[in-house]
Amino acid sequence: TTMLFTKERLLDLLDDDPIQEEIIDHTRWSVIYDRIFKHEGKFYQTCYSTGATESQDESPYEYDPDEIECDEVRPVEKTVIVYEKIKC
C-alpha cells in the first residue's frame, strides 16, 4: 500500500534518524538516496536527491510535487553469504 505525505512532513522526518538510508545512485549533479522511515507504527520508503557538490543547490524533494507517495514496506530478515580471507 501507499500513503501520501506532504513535502513539508517528509522534510521534517529527514531530521529524525532513519531506519535505513543509502545512496542508490549518483549523477553528475545529484546524489539519490533511498530512505526507510517509521510513521505511526508503520514503515515507509521514499527517495530524494540532493546536490552532488556545494556548487549544486538542490535540496531534498525540491523538484517533487507538494504531496509525495511513499510505499509501505516491512522488515524482512535475510541471510547473506560473505567471503572472508583465510588467515595463513
C-alpha positions as CSV (number, residue, x, y, z in Angstrom):
1,T,0.0,0.0,0.0
2,T,1.0,3.6,-0.3
3,M,0.4,6.8,1.7
4,L,0.6,10.4,0.7
5,F,3.0,12.6,2.7
6,T,3.3,16.4,2.3
7,K,6.7,17.6,1.2
8,E,7.0,19.6,4.5
9,R,6.3,16.4,6.6
10,L,8.9,14.4,4.7
11,L,11.4,17.3,5.3
12,D,10.6,17.2,9.0
13,L,11.2,13.4,9.0
14,L,14.7,14.0,7.5
15,D,15.7,15.4,10.8
16,D,14.9,12.1,12.6
17,D,17.2,9.1,12.5
18,P,16.2,6.9,9.5
19,I,15.5,3.2,9.9
20,Q,17.7,2.8,6.8
21,E,19.2,5.2,4.4
22,E,21.6,4.6,1.5
23,I,22.8,6.2,-1.7
24,I,21.3,4.3,-4.6
25,D,22.5,6.5,-7.5
26,H,24.8,9.3,-8.3
27,T,24.6,11.6,-11.3
28,R,26.8,14.4,-12.4
29,W,24.6,16.9,-10.5
30,S,22.8,14.9,-7.8
31,V,23.1,12.2,-5.2
32,I,19.9,10.0,-4.9
33,Y,19.0,8.4,-1.6
34,D,16.6,5.6,-0.6
35,R,15.2,6.1,2.9
36,I,13.1,3.9,5.1
37,F,11.3,5.8,8.0
38,K,8.7,4.9,10.6
39,H,5.4,6.8,10.9
40,E,2.6,5.8,13.2
41,G,4.0,2.3,13.7
42,K,4.4,1.5,10.0
43,F,7.5,1.7,7.8
44,Y,7.6,3.6,4.5
45,Q,10.1,4.1,1.7
46,T,10.9,7.3,-0.1
47,C,13.6,8.5,-2.5
48,Y,15.1,12.0,-2.6
49,S,18.1,13.7,-4.1
50,T,20.5,16.5,-3.1
51,G,23.2,18.4,-4.9
52,A,26.3,16.4,-5.6
53,T,28.6,19.2,-4.6
54,E,28.4,22.6,-2.9
55,S,28.0,24.1,-6.3
56,Q,24.7,22.3,-7.0
57,D,22.0,24.0,-4.9
58,E,19.4,21.2,-4.7
59,S,17.5,20.3,-1.5
60,P,15.6,17.1,-0.8
61,Y,12.2,16.9,-2.6
62,E,12.9,20.3,-4.3
63,Y,11.5,19.1,-7.7
64,D,8.8,16.8,-6.3
65,P,5.1,17.7,-6.1
66,D,3.6,19.0,-2.9
67,E,2.3,15.5,-1.9
68,I,4.7,12.6,-2.3
69,E,3.5,9.0,-2.5
70,C,5.5,6.6,-0.2
71,D,5.3,2.8,-0.4
72,E,4.6,0.9,2.8
73,V,7.4,-1.6,3.5
74,R,8.1,-4.2,6.1
75,P,11.3,-5.6,7.6
76,V,12.3,-9.0,6.3
77,E,15.2,-10.9,7.7
78,K,17.6,-12.3,5.1
79,T,20.7,-14.5,5.3
80,V,23.7,-13.1,3.4
81,I,26.8,-15.1,2.5
82,V,30.1,-13.1,2.5
83,Y,33.6,-14.3,1.9
84,E,36.4,-13.7,4.3
85,K,40.1,-14.0,3.7
86,I,41.6,-17.2,5.2
87,K,44.4,-16.4,7.7
88,C,47.5,-18.4,6.9
